[in-house]
Amino acid sequence: MSSILVINAAGRETRVALVENGQIAEFYLERKKDKGIVGNIYKGRVTRVLPGMQAAFVEIGQEKAAFLYVSDVYYDPEFSKHHFELTEGEHDEAPEVPDDDAEDAAPGEQHHHAEVSPPAPAQTVDAAVDAATPPAAAVAAPAPSTPVFEMVEHPVPAEGAAEPASPNAALPAPSTEEQVAALGAVQSALSGSEVVAQALAAARAESGELRKNTPEQKHREKRREEERKQRKPARIEELLKVGQEVVVQISKDPIGTKGARTTSHISIPGRHLVFMPTVDHVGISRRISNEKERRRLREIVDRLRPPGTGFIVRTVAENVPSEKLEADIRFLIEVWNETMRKSEKRHQPGLLHPDLDLILRATRDLFAQDVERLVIDDRDEYERVVNFVTAQDPALKDRVLLHDNDETIFDAYGIEEEIKRATARKVWLKSGGYLIVDQAEALTAIDVNSGRYVGKKSLEETITRINVEAAKEIVYQLRLRNIGGIIICDFIDMEKQQNRDKVFKALQEALGRDKAKTNVLRISELGLVEMTRKRVRESIGRVLYEDCAYCDGQGAVKTTTTVAYEIFRELRRSAGTYKDPVLSINCQHEVANLLQGEEKSELRHLMDRFNKSIQIRSHNDYHRERYDIYARSATGNEYKVAGAGESHEPTQYGQPKRQSEGRGEGRDRGGGGGGGGGGGGGGGGGGGGRRDRDRNKNRDRGDRGDRGRREGGGGGGGNGGGKGPGASAPRAQAGGGQPPAPSAPAADGT
């Protein structure tokens, strides 16, 4: 497989693409102002303990408090002393470990193979070994007098032996100046750390692989399994207290409104190894299939590792001389010791050890023997990468190239167009079918469509071909877009079970190449596949795009017809309430054109019904869904009557508003009181004041006094024998805050 690692480092953002056979297999983006913090180690302080969620909030010096689940809490009373008495095979338990491919995870991510991946080779570790977590509390900051780890050398037990020999002999210093120089170069460049979930996998699996070979080992595993069943699960309130200091590592960047997720299971990755100070296990990458080489690597690490600690041997360590592995072990232990020394001196939450930036992280984790070349477009970064590779693996130095052409590096390798394709909602398949990818808050839905593909033989065969192609493309899009969470794939319905199995097998094979942990269910009768994919960071779509300011992220706006009919309903609701002769409607220009064009007849009907003049005023700066209705009196005073989004919710759903009942009741009672005389006039004036208070929510505060005087004058009109529009008896009777009844023309229209 031809692979190229392309790094675009020019500008304010860094983009990394791993291209396999002309397709982007992995894509990463990091901006200088939004740099991720996954892998960083912090000194934190517990601010809240939540028994109901079995989690705690930890202040780490960031804008938002980090989240620490009970399963991510580690406790060992002797841990703060940096000394472990037990050796491998004697520990009661170790923290839960995921798959043993975690050491090959992408830069700064927590990756696992899919649970539906094809069976591993014979050398592959059984993934079903026990994975229980110990009762635990956080890693407390050590006391200033705490000793640090020392690398020890002890005889390696025979394969399958349970107890290593005494670990007290110290490892002699390197015998050559070249080793010391190489270690110093690595130490200056490599200061990274990844989450423990990337590192613990092989440890548990590999240890289990050895222990199941003898009856004694099987008996030990059975005894521990029984002890785990009897053990009471640890509770967060028993492990952590408010104000307690902890050392944690970021396992998941803040996403949206959520803070970062942390773990106290620290892991520190190097080029060939991953160091786990809280785990007493040694794991070998399952991708190293040669049993003799696996045994050699295990013997080297077992001989050199400090008691009670753990290491993952990464794939790139295959056939690496023991001197390089020894140098890597020395460096990783020193990184941890330096981190703990910083923790001793620091008295406030804050960063103890930063992970590498994206460029060096990608170089460390992705640039291996199977990568043909690494190409980068910035000279300063090129020199930094060359120095980094020289210190880690000099054999790869000549594969690092500088791209100095005028054409941008992503355009030269055809990556830019592929990224645009990764952000499109519709993704075309080579056959002519297409996918529709919709990301929502709760899940991602992917719909498979036949499109232009018509097939050659039967309909069932045509559908199956499209679904098989779509299954491969779906996994590719998930990896490329960094989509995580719940994913629903809607394949085209297939009648035959064997065809559904064929599509599911294609999906399995594609997921087997995905480093992210994936759980997938079989295809249902309706052609649906439910799956989950581990979400560690934001998808490309979330990083490159933001919600549309016009539609507020809904992806749709109301049609002009919908808005126009809402205006008509608002006019029917409000026009009869106000006696002012003119109503003005402010709305967006497309809606205004519709009201004055196709819907002009309805507008005229409303004017006749309520005996009012209705004016339309177009506003180019209005949102399509916005409108405002203003009433203008004969004297020219204007105030807002209603607008889009104002609530008209009834007291009880399904029941008419009390306001409407009051208007009808007023009309009935006012039938015999048309000439109410002085009493009627007085009542009208009082009713006007009460109506004014009832309508405060729809009127501007500055016009209220004028409206009260105007409406009160209308009531006084009744004093002159009921003459004039202000003398209608319904307004005099509509007390108690009820709005006035419509005038006679409006009532006739009703």
Summary of the structure (lengths in Angstrom):
residues: 750
radius of gyration: 36.5
end to end distance: 78.7
largest distance: 119.3
contacts: 2475
relative contact order: 0.10
helix: 39%
strand: 19%
